[in-house]
Amino acid sequence: MAVVLHQFRYSHYNDKARWALAWKGVRHERVSHLPGPHGPAIERLSGQRQTPVLVWDGEVIAGSGRIVDAVEARVAGRPLLPADAVARAAVDGWRREFDDTVGPAVRTVVFAAMIDHGGYLCRLFAEGRPVLTRAAYRAIFPLARGRIARANGVTDPDNVRRCAAVVEAAMARVADATAATGQLVGDAFTAADLTAAALLAPLVNPPHADMNRPRPMPPALDELVARWQSHAAGRWVADQYARHRPGG
Ligand SMILES: N[C@@H](CCC(=O)N[C@@H](CS)C(=O)NCC(=O)O)C(=O)O
């Protein structure tokens, strides 16, 4: 079995895919792409430009939700989707809301706190690359800054405020929904918890090697993380990583 995950480091949609693979114990290779230059290679591979893309024995699966479903379908045991139809509909509802609305809002709020710190962004994006690649990436970053800002919704302050409100509401809902059993649906870990915890992780910087961004962070990002780490939903995210995320 050959499984290859094409990914970005520290990316929350990518962490959904990494989490599903880890949860099911799927051995895989990871190919980290540089945001920006990744486009042509990912497009050749999958016909679109976003990561994550999983290649499983030659089959190309693009998109974190499709990857979670593919891993669930291929690997028995440790189910992420409940058999019960009502519980399954509830899991699907959480997944839809987080994939379509909360995930993009989290990205905007986090990028707004670091877009003016090119050195830090380049460090995040290019971590683990040869020194010359990192230097070249840093040198071209000022030219790419505008496009990165637009792509992540941070050029319009009204949009940043709207996304902050989406994040507030999502954190309140998660805190409320998990208060009774510790999970979003029923009392077992499901794809709803995996999706919500991974997509909220950039707000919390959970102590897991895949999502714990290097320090020191830009001051605005430090403040954002400190605020959400102490919120009930932020503690829930950290707890999901500690209890349900296998590996480092
Ligand atoms: N709906 C997609 C969203 C994936 C996504 O937003 N990927 C971002 C990284 S977190 C990306 O590849 N952005 C680069 C681009 O759009 O060119 C999924 O669930 O996988």
The ligand as an SDF file (V2000), in Angstrom:
LIG
                    3D

 20 19  0  0  0  0  0  0  0  0999 V2000
  -12.2120   22.7620    1.1460 N   0  0  0  0  0  0  0  0  0  0  0  0
  -10.8070   22.4770    1.1260 C   0  0  0  0  0  0  0  0  0  0  0  0
  -10.0510   23.6910    1.6190 C   0  0  0  0  0  0  0  0  0  0  0  0
   -8.5630   23.4800    1.5620 C   0  0  0  0  0  0  0  0  0  0  0  0
   -7.7840   24.7630    1.7000 C   0  0  0  0  0  0  0  0  0  0  0  0
   -8.3490   25.8400    1.9770 O   0  0  0  0  0  0  0  0  0  0  0  0
   -6.4670   24.6220    1.5050 N   0  0  0  0  0  0  0  0  0  0  0  0
   -5.5930   25.7580    1.5820 C   0  0  0  0  0  0  0  0  0  0  0  0
   -4.5720   25.5430    2.6850 C   0  0  0  0  0  0  0  0  0  0  0  0
   -5.3800   25.4820    4.2860 S   0  0  0  0  0  0  0  0  0  0  0  0
   -4.8180   25.8790    0.2820 C   0  0  0  0  0  0  0  0  0  0  0  0
   -4.3570   24.9030   -0.2590 O   0  0  0  0  0  0  0  0  0  0  0  0
   -4.6450   27.1260   -0.1930 N   0  0  0  0  0  0  0  0  0  0  0  0
   -3.8380   27.3920   -1.3620 C   0  0  0  0  0  0  0  0  0  0  0  0
   -4.6390   27.8660   -2.5460 C   0  0  0  0  0  0  0  0  0  0  0  0
   -5.8700   28.0530   -2.4180 O   0  0  0  0  0  0  0  0  0  0  0  0
   -4.0060   28.0560   -3.6040 O   0  0  0  0  0  0  0  0  0  0  0  0
  -10.5340   21.2560    2.0090 C   0  0  0  0  0  0  0  0  0  0  0  0
  -11.3430   20.9470    2.8710 O   0  0  0  0  0  0  0  0  0  0  0  0
   -9.5000   20.6140    1.8090 O   0  0  0  0  0  0  0  0  0  0  0  0
  1  2  1  0
  2  3  1  0
  2 18  1  0
  3  4  1  0
  4  5  1  0
  5  6  2  0
  5  7  1  0
  7  8  1  0
  8  9  1  0
  8 11  1  0
  9 10  1  0
 11 12  2  0
 11 13  1  0
 13 14  1  0
 14 15  1  0
 15 16  2  0
 15 17  1  0
 18 19  2  0
 18 20  1  0
M  END
$$$$
